[in-house]
Amino acid sequence: MIPKSHPRYESLLLRDKMVKASKEGYLADSAMIAHGRGEAFDYLIGEKTTYPAKRAMYVAVAALLLSNNPVISVNGNATALACDEIIELAKSVDAKIEINLFYRTDDRVKIITKLYEDHGFKDILGTLDDDIEYLNDIKNNRASASKTGIYSADTILIPLEDGDRAEILKKSGKNIITIDLNPLSRTSKMSDVSIMDNIVRAIPFMTKIAEDLKTQEKSVLIELVNDFDNEENLKESLEQIKLKE
Ligand code: ATP
């Protein structure tokens, strides 16, 4: 048991979740390394949601609400850290959830499918018996997508995504939103909306934003999206990283 008074309490809880997920067998071998990279950036922003991240979240939620077929793409790390929260957000913005694993194996897909089903989300896509297509005709796992999900989606939320896959999604003409603690990652730079925040803080905050934005006129949402400059917001995000005490 980690005592609540421990200065790294929240961060250690997340490590515990990652270790548990690893033991359950649904994380890729490199998952811990990706988590560690995220942790380092989180440390440098004081483990708090910054103003530019909040601004990006409003735009992201507006874009999801304006979309015809929004999809939340999930991998092992995102599931380990925020399965219930992802389900809540999906319900709130009426988005599909699709499993997309960079290192896809049948076993991992099976475990993650069961996890979402056990947590109350029955219509998960990207499962072993789903109808899979290939984006831009690239016949490998990096380009695979569910026919009714990412393949036909207009907006995709890709938290903690690998740069190669983000590039394929971007090239296929989708509107891409990422949650990535590293504002310098290829995924952050390539996305239309990049939220530099920890997924465990960002997703529940986005659900709250959705409840607010759902009561607004469509024109307000359109204005939010149109007024946003991701490059400028990423610059401001980078300025939040503190290398001095
Ligand atoms: P890219 O290929 O996009 O340049 P990368 O090689 O760092 O970046 P991966 O390691 O595949 O990409 O993806 C993990 C990304 O997710 C990293 O940028 C990491 O900072 C970020 N990340 C890890 N844990 C979290 C978290 N809990 N919340 C948000 N982002 C996270």
Boltz pocket constraint, residues with backbone or C-beta under 6 A from the ligand:
constraints:
  - pocket:
      binder: B
      contacts: [[A, 33], [A, 34], [A, 35], [A, 36], [A, 37], [A, 38], [A, 39], [A, 41], [A, 81], [A, 160], [A, 161], [A, 162], [A, 163], [A, 164], [A, 179], [A, 180], [A, 181], [A, 182], [A, 184], [A, 185], [A, 186], [A, 187], [A, 188], [A, 197], [A, 198], [A, 199], [A, 200]]
      max_distance: 6.0
